[in-house]
C-alpha cells in the first residue's frame, strides 16, 4: 500500500483522503479494509509510525528519542507514548 511504501505516515497531518488520492482506491474501500485488518486508519498509521521510531533510532544512533519521534510523524512525544502504550496493551491482549 502507498501508505507504507511511500512513507505517507511520516506526515503528521495525514488524512485518509491523501492516501486514497495516491493509491487510487475510494475512501470507503480503503477505510473498510484498514478497519477490518488493523482496527482503523489511525491505528494502522500509528503502528507504522511506532515501528519507524524504532527503525530510525537503529539507523541513526546519534539522534535523540524526541527527534526520532518527530521524524516518524508524531506531533510530540506525549502523543507517541500514549499511542505506544495503547498499541502495546492491544498486542498483549492478542497473545
C-alpha positions in Angstrom: 0.0 0.0 0.0 1.2 3.5 -0.8 0.8 4.5 2.8 3.7 2.2 3.7 5.8 2.2 0.5 5.9 5.9 0.1 6.0 6.5 3.9 3.0 8.8 3.8 2.6 8.1 7.6 5.6 10.4 8.2 3.3 13.4 7.6 1.9 14.3 11.0 -1.2 15.8 9.3 -2.0 12.8 7.1 -5.6 12.2 6.2 -7.3 9.2 4.6 -8.2 11.4 1.5 -4.5 11.9 0.8 -3.8 8.2 0.9 -6.7 7.3 -1.4 -5.6 10.0 -3.9 -2.2 8.3 -4.1 -3.4 4.7 -4.3 -6.4 5.3 -6.5 -9.0 3.5 -4.4 -12.1 5.0 -2.8 -12.1 6.3 0.7 -14.8 3.9 1.6 -12.9 0.9 0.4 -9.6 1.8 2.0 -11.3 2.7 5.3 -13.1 -0.6 5.3 -10.0 -2.7 4.6 -8.0 -0.9 7.2 -10.7 -1.2 9.8 -11.0 -5.0 9.1 -7.3 -5.6 9.1 -5.9 -3.1 11.7 -8.8 -1.6 13.6 -8.9 1.6 11.5 -6.9 4.2 9.6 -5.3 5.9 12.5 -4.5 2.6 14.2 -2.6 1.5 11.2 -0.8 4.8 10.7 0.2 4.9 14.3 1.5 1.3 14.2 3.7 2.3 11.2 4.9 5.4 13.0 5.8 3.4 16.1 7.8 1.0 14.0 9.5 3.9 12.3 10.7 5.4 15.6 12.5 2.1 16.4 13.9 1.8 12.9 15.0 5.4 12.9 16.8 5.0 16.2 18.6 1.9 15.0 19.7 3.7 11.8 20.6 7.0 13.5 22.0 6.2 16.9 23.2 9.7 17.3 19.7 11.2 17.4 17.6 11.7 20.5 14.4 9.8 21.0 12.4 13.1 20.7 13.9 13.7 17.2 13.1 10.1 16.1 9.5 10.6 17.3 9.0 13.8 15.3 10.8 12.4 12.3 8.3 9.5 12.4 5.2 11.6 12.0 4.2 12.1 15.6 3.4 15.7 16.6 5.0 15.4 20.0 6.4 12.8 22.4 3.3 12.7 24.6 1.3 11.5 21.7 3.9 8.9 20.9 4.0 7.5 24.4 0.2 7.5 24.7 -0.1 5.6 21.3 2.7 3.2 22.2 1.0 2.3 25.5 -2.2 1.6 23.7 -0.5 -0.5 21.0 1.5 -2.5 23.5 -1.6 -3.2 25.6 -3.5 -4.3 22.4 -0.7 -6.6 21.4 -0.7 -8.2 24.9 -4.4 -8.9 24.5 -3.8 -10.8 21.3 -1.3 -13.2 22.9 
